[in-house]
Amino acid sequence: MKNLLFVFVFIVLSVAAFGQSRKKGEVPFEYHPNLSEDRYNQRITNKTIATGPEQFVILSRKANGNYGVQKYEAGLAKRWDATIPLTIEQTVYGFYTTKDAAIVVAYSKTGATQQLHGYYIDLVSGALKDKQLLQESPVSNREPGIAFSQDGSKLLVFHYQADSNYKIRSMSGSLFDEKLAKLKDVTYNLNDVRDVLSVDVQVSNKGDQYLSLISDNMNRLTVRRYSLKDPKAKVMSVLVGGVFGGKKVYIMDSRFKLMPDDQLYGAVITAEEASGLYYSLKAVRFDFEAEDMVFAEEFKFSPIYLAKINSLNKADTTKPKRFEDIYITDLLQTADNKLVVLAEKKYTMGGKSSPYFAKEMLLFAYDEYMNSAWNSVLMKHQQSPAEDAFSGISYTAYMSGNTLNLLTLEELDGKNDLYLRQINTKTGEISEAKGVRLNVANDKELAYVKDFTAWFSDKDVAVVVRPKKREAGLKLYHIQLK
């Protein structure tokens, strides 16, 4: 691999510069969270989807367990409100849009079977079609899964067949188009892969299905691509874990992303088996057209790297002695084909009443040849009560050309607000945090619901916040950033 100059950038900003933002509309917002949801691994993290310059749809849960999909237009005028009749026992598995519709996929159990149903809502009229049964499988199986393409034109629903040790042996499912018309049934035989415990599934706009498998006792990464026309899979595989420098390491965390150019990227964090110490970050591009894997330079989580992060940590009096609770949160592609890997420190202290924390973000960039370009650290310190978990903390991201925009709820210099930071993806330089000036409440009650944040552009954003302490209700805002 060609060696390029390795740029290492650390930036910490403790002073928040307040910029201006203009409110383009505000309306009251009703919020009824599903408290049974997994706090660490939410199924749906984007409940507001932009459908035009000032148009968007929102998926919201009602007090009785029903769900609603609402469409808003310029000035936050509500165009329509469609109610999806669900019970509190049912779970929403997916929410996305096509060019013509908003689609909700819901999970339910009936006797010894579990089902996935699809709900199709016309974007122009708000008309809700009758629910459609997408899949049935035995309750004794694992819960099923879904994946949809970036343009919403393809939906894959699937379920697993596992052995007595919960290791996946095969998968079956169906592929649907943007109208929820079935294109084909699919079966994936995984018996030739050892010890598969989890599968990441991605679907392209063309209908290609990508299965990323972590196998061989969390040591091997295998990706299979199935096309609509060819039932035989194309396979790429690499041993990521193993013994390195006398240390046995395994894959601790992973994330995969199919980019708009149909290139699949993967990133994994490895850890030492004996001690649990973080070992390295590895990234790879799977180029199925060229039948080639392009590997990035391995990044080591060394004591020197930890010391540099600790030197930037002004919030904690006791500094961490090892890397812990850091997870890969996103893979993004820039206008000049850089890959940006985002990792974040997220944890709770344990116990039902313990608060949740979201702290420093680690950013790693690779050029179009997967050479290391730069890495940065964004220091932040967010905390929420147990009942809110990660509802309002962590971040939302929007890539605009070669600028990565990050929006967070934080208290900086005594001001509780939504803050905007911009990362130059050519250099890794991070701008000073700018307050949006929404005067967000800071009374230890829920004041921002991150899942309802939607970016229309790098300047226009929809958010749900509670603006000040004396106001009890949340509000939906459309704001223009400056």
N, C-alpha and C positions, 0 to 999 in steps of 0.2 A: 504494500500500500504506500502511495506517495506521501511523504512527510511534508506538512505545511506548518507555518508558524502557529503555535498554539497560544491563543490569547485568553488570559484568565482575568475576569473582571469581577470585582466585588464592589457593590454599591449599597450604602445604607443611608436612609434619609430620615432624620428625626424631626425635621421642621416641616409642617404642612403649609404650603402656600395656597391661599384660597383664591380660586378662580371664580368666574361667573358661570351661571347656567340659567337658562330661561325656561320657565314652565310653559308648555304648550297645551296643557290640559290636566285636570285632576278630577277624580270621581271617587266616592266611597267604595271600599272593597271588602267583600265578605270572605272570611277565611276559616275553614274547618279542616285542620290537618288530620291525616290518618295516623293515629298514634301507634298502630301496629306495624308500620313500615320499618324496614331495617334502617337504622340510623347511619350506618357506615356505608352501605351499598344500596342507595336508592335506585329503584327501577327507572324512575322518570325524574330527571334533573332539569329539564326544560319544559315548563308548563305554559310558557308564552312563546308563540311562534310568529315571527313577522311574515306577512303574506303580501306586503307592498310597502311603498315608502312611508305611509302613515297608517297602515292597516295591520292588524294582527288578530290572532285567535288565542283564547285562554282556556285551559282546562282547569276547572275548579270543583272542589268537593263540597257537597251540600251537607247540612246538618243531619239529614235523614239517611246519609250514605249514598244517595244519588250523586251523579256527576253532571256538570253542565259544561257545555262548550259555548263561549260567547265570542262574537266578532265585534271588534272596535275599529272605527275609522277615524279620519282627521278630527282633532278636537276631542278625542275619546268619546265620540258619539257611538252608542251601542247599536249595531246594525241588526243583530238577532241573538237569541239565546235558546240553545237546544238542550233539552234535558235528556240524559241517558239514564234509564231506570235500572240502577244497580242496588243491591242490598249491601249491608255492612259486611257480609261474609265474602263478597266478591272483591277482587283486586284488579286495579288497572295496571296492565303490563306494558302498554305502549301508547304513545300519542305523537302523531306526526301529520304532515300535510302533503298532499299532492298538488298539482296545478289546479285541480277542481274541487278538492274536498279536504276536510279534516277527518282523520281516522283514529278511532280509539279501539284498542284491543284489551279485552277484559277476561280475567280468569275466574272460574267457578268450579265447585264440586257438586256432583249429583250422584248420591249412592256410591258405587265403587268406581265411578269414572270422574275424570277431570276434563274440563272443556276450555277452549279458547274461542271467544266470540268476537267478531268484528262489527263495529258501528261506523257507518259512512254518513257524514254530514256535508251536504252541499255548501260550498263556500259562498255562493251568491245568495241563496235563499234561506239557508239554515235548516233545510228539510232533512229530517233524520230517516234514513231507510231502515227497514226491519233488520234486526240483528242477524248476523250470518254465522253459522257454526263453521269454524275454521279447522278445528281439530279436537279429537277425543283420544284419551289414553287412560290406562288404569291408574287409580289413585296410588297403587303400590309403587309406581314408577316415581322417579324424581319429578319435581315440578317442571313443566315444559318451558320453552324459551321462544323468543321472537327476535328477528333482525329485519330492518328495513333499509332500503337504499337512501342515499342522500337526497334524491329528488322525489322520493316517496312512490316511485313507479313500481317498486317490487317489495313484497313482504314475504318473509320466510317464517313459518311457524314449525316448531320441531319438538320432539320429545326424545328421551334417552332410554336405552336399555342397558342396565348395569348388572354386574354380578353381585354375589353376596357380600363382597367387600366394598361396594359402592363404586367400583371402577367401571368406567364407561366402555361398553363393548360395541355398541352401534347407536345410530340415531336415525329417526324417521321423521318425515315432515312433508309439507306442501309449500309450493311457491305460488304466490298470487300476484296479479297485476294491480294497477292503480285503482281499478274498479272493484277489487276484491274478487275478481274472476280467477279461478284456479288455472295456472299454467301447466303444472306437472306435480306429481308426487316424487319425493326424493328419499333415498336410503343411503346412509353412509356406514359402511362396514369398517370398524376400527379394530378388529380382532388381531391385526398384525402389529399393533402398537401396544407396548406394554404399559400398564399402570397409568391409564389416563383418568385423572380425577376431575378435570375441568376442560371445557372447550370454549374458545371465543369464536363467535360466528359473525362474519361481515358479508354483506350482499352489495354487489355493484348495481349501477343503474341498468346495465345490460342483463342482469340476472345471474352473473357469476357468483358462486358461493365460496367463501374462504373460511376454512376451519383451521384454527391455530390451536395446537395440542401441546400441553406440557405433560411429558411422560417420563418413563424410566426413572422413577423415584425423584421427580422434580429436577431432572438433569437435562433432558432433551427437549428441544423445540422443533416441532414439525408443523408445516403449513401445507394444506391441501386445497387446490382450486378445482371446483367442479363447474362446468359450463352447461348452458341449456341444451347444447347440441351434442356434447360428448359426455357420456356417462362415466368415462374413465378419468380419474383424478390425475392432475399434475401434482407432484409431491416435491417439496424441499424440506430438508431436515439438517439440523446441526446440534452437536453436543455442546451445551452451554455450561453445565455444571461439570464437576469432576475434581481431580486433585491438581492444585496449582501451587507451586512452591511449598509442597508438603502439607497444604491445607485443603481439606475436602469442602467444596462449596456446592450450593444448590440454588435453584431459582426460588426466590422468596416472593417476588411480586412481578407482575407483567401487565403490559397494555399493548393493544394493537389498534391500528387505524388505517382504513382504506381511504386514500386521498382522492380528490376529484380527478386526478390523472390515472386512476386505477392502479396506482402503485401501493402495495401494502407495506406498512412499516410496523416494526415491533421494537419494544424496549423492555428490558428486564433488569431487576435488581437482584444480585446474588448475595448470599450470606454464608458465613462459615458454619458448617454443620455442628461442630463441637461447641462453639461459644455463642453462636447466633449473631456474631459481629457482622455488620454490613461489609461486604467485600468490594463490589464494583457495580457500575452501570454499564450495560451493553446495549447497543442499538443495531438494527439490521434492516435493510430494504430488500424485499422479495420481488424481484423482477421476473415475472412469469413469462413475459414475451421473450426475453433473452435467456430464460432458464438459468438465472444467476442470482446468487445472494451477495449483497454488498455490505460488508461489515464495517462498523465504525470503530474507531480506536477505543479500547476499553478505558473507562474512567474509574480510578481507584478511590474508595472512601478511606483515605489515609488519615493518620493522626494529624498530619500537617494541615490537611483540608479541614478537619474538625476544629483545630485550633484557630484557623482563620475565621470560621463561622462564629465561634465563641467570642472572638475579639469584636465582632460586630453586634453581638447580642447585648444590648443595653437594658433589656427588660428584666432578665433573670439574674438574681444575685448568685444563685448556684448554677454553674454552667454544666451542661451535659458532659459526661465522660466517655460517651459512645454514641454512635448514630442509632436512633430508635424512632419508630412511628413515622417514618418517611415513606410515602407511597407515590407512585407515578399517577398523576391525575389527568394528563392530556398529552397528545401528540399533535402538533400543528405544523402546517406547511406555509412558508412565506412566498411572496411573489417571485423571488429569485431562487425558489426551490430549495431553500434551507429547511431542514427538519429541526423543530424546537421541541424538546422534551421538558415538560413541567412536572416537578415533584414537590410535594408539600408535606410538612409535618402536621399530622392531625391525630388527636388522641383524646381519651377521657381517663380520669383517674380511677374509674371503676366504682360500681355501686350506683343504685338508682338515682340518687340525688347529686351525684358528682357532676361538675361542670364539664363542658367540652371546650377544646382548644384547637385553634388553627394558627400555626406559627410560620416560620420561614419557608419561603419558596426557593427551590433550587432550579435553575434554568440551564439547559445544555443545548447548544446549537451545533449542527453539522451541515456542511455545504453539500452541493449536489452530488459530490463524489463520496459523501459520508466521512470526509475528513473533519476533525474537530475544528470548529470555527471560534467559539468562545463559550464561557460559562459565567453565570452571574448568580448572585444571591440577593433576594429581596426580603428584607427583614420586616416582619409584622408580628403583631401579638393580638389575637382575637380570642374572646372568651364568650360563651353563652351558657345559660342555665340548662340543666339536664332535660327539662321538658321541651326545649327548643332544639337541642342537639346542633346539627350543622345547618339548620334552616336559614340562619342569617349570617353565618360566618363562612370562611373560605373565600372564594372569588368567582367572578364570571369573566370570561375572556372573549375578545373579538380581534381577529386578525384583519388588518387593513393594509394591503400592500406589504411593506416591510416594517410595519409598526404593529406591535402587539399591545392592545389596550386591556388593562385589568381594572376591574371595579371591585372595591371591598368596603365593608362596613367596619370602621375603626374609630377609636378615640385617640386623637393626636393633639397634643398641646391643649388638652381640656375640651376639645371640640369633637362631639360625636357626630359623624357624618359619613356619607358615601364618599370614597376617595378614588380618584382616577390616577393611575400611573401608566406611562407609556414606555415601552421597551423598543429601542432601535435594534431591530434584528440583524442589522449589518455589523453592529459593534458590541451589542449586549448592554449598552448604556441605558440606565433607567432614569426617567425623569423624576422630578420632585413630585410628591403626592399633592394633588389639587382637590380641595373639598368642593363638592357639588353645591353646597349651601342649601340643603333641604331641611336643616334644623331638626335632625332625626332625634327622636326621644331617647333618653339615656336613664331609664328608671328600672333597669334590670328586667323589664318585660319585653316580649317580642316586638321589635321595631322595624325589622326588614325581613322580607321573605324572598330569599335569593332565587328560588326556582322560577319566580315570575318575572325575572329580568330578561328583557329582549333587546337586542341591538338591531336597529334599522340601518345604521351606518356608524362610523366612528364618532359622530356628533349627536346622533339621535338615539335615545334609550328610553324604554318603558321600565318602570320600577314600581314595587309595592313597598311602601314604608308607612310608619306611624310618625307624623312630623314633629310632635312635641308632647311633653309629659301630660298636659291637661286634656289632650284629645285622646279619647279611648279607642277610636277606630283606625284601622289601616286605610290607606288611600292608594289608588292607582294613579301614578304620575306619568306623563310623557314630557321628558325634559330634553332640552337642547344644550349640549356641552360646548364650552368655549375654551 
